[in-house]
Amino acid sequence: MSIKNITHVYFIGLGGIGMSAIARYFIKSGKNVAGYDKTPTSLTDELIAEGMDIHFEDNINLIPPVFKSSIENLKSEILIVFTPAIPKHHTELNYFLQNGYSVMKRSQVLGLITAELKTVGVAGTHGKTTTSSIVAHLLKSANKNVTAFLGGIAKNYQSNFIMPSNFENEIAVVEADEFDRSFLTLHPSYAVITSMDADHLDIYQDKKHLEESYNLFANQVKHDGILIYKEGIPLQTNHPNKYSYSLKASSQYAGVDLRVENHQYVFNLKTPTSTYTNLTLGLPGRHNAENAVAACAIALNLGLTIEEIKTGLKTYAGVKRRFDLQFKSSYCIYIDDYAHHPEELKACILSVKEMYGGKKLQAFFSPICLPAPAILPMALLTVFHY
């Protein structure tokens, strides 16, 4: 199937953060977009305002008539996209499956979109949303023609989708999601692997099988491309152009002489050929400084100058609910963070202590899925008292 031949796209589970980014891509490229989601949210409100027809009841009669064509040549122009979170008994999904429509998972569609593009894929059990959004912002701020599909709302753009200036010679930046082995639909030219900690064990059963999938993803990076990986992860690949990164001088791309100045991280960037001084990240968190090193490595290999990278890092505003500063006064600072994996919690708490050493820390953690209208299921909420 060619994306160019598609005129109508229907999403089952349209309100998801990954689904909505693809939906925005299609409507911005002139397609007719509609879909179903279980619950209205502020995000679905935005999508409706952007021109998408969305309903919130699993009901075939609510599907717009134009998506239910019985004429085969018109049916070939219709694409149905669903998320694996949709149950198998879903009425609308089964209607399309039983009536001969082209039905694909979100990950498969993302693979189709990016197949012919110069693609950057960012994988990892944590860190991929921030790292991919930094890469996208560095490219956008340097006036590169970038399309980005993000797993969070980038605060610089107030969206999970960054629109290219045109649809020619664009660079795509995508999160390579390990859930349901989705990232194995991608064959990026550039890739980052931030971590390979045990997660999604309902899919993988154990850490060994998760690591096997990550190694398969690493081997799908194009042979003449670049693979950037976190030093110390158990990566097994013979890719000819692989480079480690971390905050340790032993890495090929390293953030060294890391220090805090005015509650911001400043570091020197060591590469295989040079060292660049005084890069400033306007986002707190030691783990985010490490994410920035990986993003800088990708940006350099995409041809950005160090001055373009420095400018982009300074203006990067972060992702909502990723070490997201909500309130600051003379006596209290309140940060909202989506951290839920133990390694993410550890990184967040250590970063807080480093940035605001000597202050009292109170943490509020919601370990269960919250009912509507909650936006995301798990959060670490931190308050610091002076």
N, C-alpha and C positions, 0 to 999 in steps of 0.2 A: 504493500500500500504506500502511496505517495501522499504526503501531507498537502501538497499543492492541489490535489484533486478533491480534497475535502471542503465542503461548503457549510456543513452543519455539524456541530459537536454537542453531544448530550452527556452530562456528567452525573453519575450516581455517587453521591457523597461530595457534592460540589463545595461545601463549606470547609473542607479540610485545608490545612495550610499548604500542603503540596499540590493538591488538586486545584485550588483556587489560583495558584501561580500559573499553572498551565492554561486554565480557563482564561486568565487575563491575556496570556500570549495569543490565544486564538481570537479573542474578540478584538484585540488591537490589530491583528492581521486581517481583519475583515470577515471573519467567520460568524455565523449565527450560533450563539451559545445559549444553552438552557440546561436545567438540571434539577435534581432532587437533593435535599439534605434533611436530616432528621429534625434539626433544631434551628430556629432563627438566631443569629448572632450579629454583632456589630460588623463582622466580616461579610456575612451574607447581605446585610444592608448595603454595604459598599458595592458589592458585586451587582446587586439589583440596580443601584444608581448608575453603574457603568454600562447598563444595557442588557443584563442577563435575566432571563425569565426563570425564576426559581420558585418551587413549591416545597412544602414540608410534610407531605403525606404520601406514603407509598401507594400510589393510585394511578393505574394506567390511564384513566380518563383525564388526568391532569397533565399528561405529557402533551406538549403542543402538537397539533395535527401535522405540522410540517416534518416532524421527526418520526411519523408513523406511516411513511409512504409505502404503498404496496408495489410501486413501479420500480423494477429492478435497477434501471439506470439511475434513478434518483436515490434509491437506497444505497448505491455504491458511493454516493457523495456524503453519506452520513456516518459519523464515527461515534461510537459509544465508549465512554471512558468510566471505569469504576475503580474504587479503592478496595484492597483486600479486607478492609474493615467491614465492608457490607456483607451481611449474612447470606448464605447460599440460597435461602428460601425467599429472598427479596423479590417481590412481585414484578417490579419494573425490570430488574436485571434479567429475570427469567423470560419476560416478554421479548426482550431484544435477542436473547440467546436462542429462543425457540423460533424466531421469525427471520433468521438468516442475516442479521446485521453484523457489521464489523465491530466486535466487542473486544476491548483491550484494557489491561491494567494500566494504571497511571505510569508505572515504570516503563512499560513497553512503549507508550506514547512519547515519553521523554526521550527514550532511545531513538525513536523515529525522528523527532525534531532535531536532535543533535547529531544524527548520523553523518551528515554532510558538512557539519560546522567544525571549526577549531574549538574543541571543547575542553574545559577545565572541570574535572570531577573531584570533589572533596569528600572523602570517606572518613569514617571514624565513629566509634561508639559515643564519643563526646568531642566537642570542639568544631564539628563540621559546619554548623550554622554560622558561628562567628567567623571562622576562617574563610568560608565561601563569600560571606558578605564583605569582608575586608578586601579579598581579591577583586570582587565586583566593583567596590568603591574606588580602589586604586585605578582600575581600568577606566571607569566612568570619569573620574576627576582628571585623568590624563587625556580625555576626549577620544578614547577608543570606542569603537562601535560594539558595545557589549549588550548581551541579553543575559539576564540572571534569573534563575528559579531558586528561590531561597526557602528555607524551612522556618523562617521567622520574619517579623516585620522590621526591615532595616530602617532605623530612625532617620537617616539622611533622606530617604525617599518615601517614608511612611507607607511602605508597601513590601510585599514579599516577591515582587516582580519588578525588574528593571527593564525598561523598553529600549531596544536599539534605535539609533537614529534612522536606520533603514535596514532592510532585510538582505543586504548584500555584504559579504566578507565580514560577517559579525563573529565575535568571540562569545561562546556560550559558557556561562559559569553555572554549575549545577551541584546540588547536594547529592552525593552518591549514597543512597540510603541502604543500609544492610538489612532492614526489616524485610522479611519475606524474600530475601536474596535479590532485592530489586536492583541493586547496583550492577548485577551481572548482565543487565541489558545495555550497559554503557561501554563504549570503547574510546575513552578520552585520549586526546593528544597530550594533555598535562594532567597530572593527578597528585593529590595529597592524601596521605593516610595519617590521621592524627593519633589514633589509638585503636587497640584491639582488645578491650576489656570484655569480660563476660557480660552479655546483655542479650535480650530477646531469646532467652533459652527455651521459650515455648516454641520457637522456630527451629533452633539449632540443637537443642537437647543438652549440649555441653560446649565448653570453650573450644575444644579441639575442632569441632565442626564449624564453629564461627570463624576460627583462624583459617581453616581451609578455604572458606568463601572469600575471605580477604585476600588470600594469596591468589585465588583465581582472578579476582578483580585486578590485582597488581599486574598479572600476566596479560590482561586485556588492554593495558595502556599501549598505545601504538608504539611500534618498535623504534621509530625515530623520534618519539616523544620524550617527556621528562616525568620521572616519578620522584616525588619528595615525600619522605617518610620520617616519622618521629624516631629519633635514636632510641634503641632499646626494645622496640616492639619486635615480636618474633616473626618477622617477615621473611618469607622464602621465595625469592624470585631471581631469575637470571637476567632481568631487564638491563640492557646495556647502559642506560642513563638514569641510574638511581642515586639519590643524594639524601643524606641524613640531615635532620635539623633538630635543634633544641636550644636551651639556654646554656649549654655546656660548650666550652671551647673545642672539645673533641669532635663536634659535629661539623659537617662540611658547610652547612649554613647555620650560623650560631649567633644568638643574641648575647653579646658579652658586655662586661662592665655595666650590668643592669643596675640602675639606681632610681630612687624616687625623688623627683623635684616638683614641688608645688602640687603634690598629690597626683602626679603623672609619671609614667615610666619613661625613662630615657635610656637608650642602649646603643651600642655599636654593633653593626651588622658585619660579621665575618663571612665571606664567601670563599669558594675554592680559589679565587684569583685576587681578591681585594678585601679591604676592610673599610667600611664607611662609618663615619662617626656621627653621634648625636641625632639619632632618629627618635622622635617623640611620638608616643602613642597617647591619644586623648581618651583612652579607655582604661579604667583601673583593672587590676587583676594580673598576677604573675602568669597565670595560664593564658591570659589573653595576649600578653607580650610574646609568649611562645607561639600562639596562633599567628601573630603578626609576622614572626620570623618566617613561617611557612608561606604566608601570603606574599611576603617580599621576595622570597625565592622564586615563586611562580611569576611574579611581576617582572623581575629581572630577566627571566628566561623568555618572557613575552616581549621584551624589548623596551620596557620602560626605563627611563633614566633614574638615577638615585634622587635627583631633585624632585621629579614627579612623584616618586614613592614617598619622600619626606612630606611633601605637601598633602598627599592623600591621607597619610597616617594621622597628621595633625587635625584634619577635618573629619575623620571618621567618628561618627556619633554612637555606634554600637547597634545592638538589636534589642527590641523590647523584650523584657524579662530575662535578659542575660546580663547580670550584674548591672541592673538598670536603676540608676539613681532617681528615686521618686521625690525625695524631700531632703532639704539640707537647711539647718539653722545653726545658731551659735551653740545649741545644746544637744542637737539630735540629727542623725543622718539615717535615712531609711532607704534600703536597697531591696529590690525585688529580683529574684533569680529563679529560673526554672529548674535548677539543679535537682536531680532525683536519683541518679546513679551514685553509689558511694564515692567513686573517684571524683565526680563533679562536685559533690558536697565538700569533700576534702579540699579541692582546689579553691572553691569559693571561700570557705572559712579561712584558709591560710592566707588568701589574698586580702581579705578584710583585715586580718591581724597585721599584715605587713603594711597596708596602706594607712591604717588608723591604730597603730601600736599604742598600747597603754590605755585604750578606751574600753569601757564596759561593753560587752557584746551580748545581745539577746537574740536568739534565733527562734523562729516559728516555722514549723514544718508541717505541711499537709500531705500525708503519705497515701491518701486514697483519692479516687476519682470524685470530683465534686459535681453536684447536679447543675443543670442549666440554671442561670445563664453564665456559669463560670466559663472562662475562655480556655484555660489550659488545666490539665488535671493535677499537676503537682508543683509545688513552689517552695523555695526557701525564702523566707522573709526575715530580714535582719534589721535591727535597730541598734544604733550606737549612741550611748549617752556620754556626754563630756563631763 
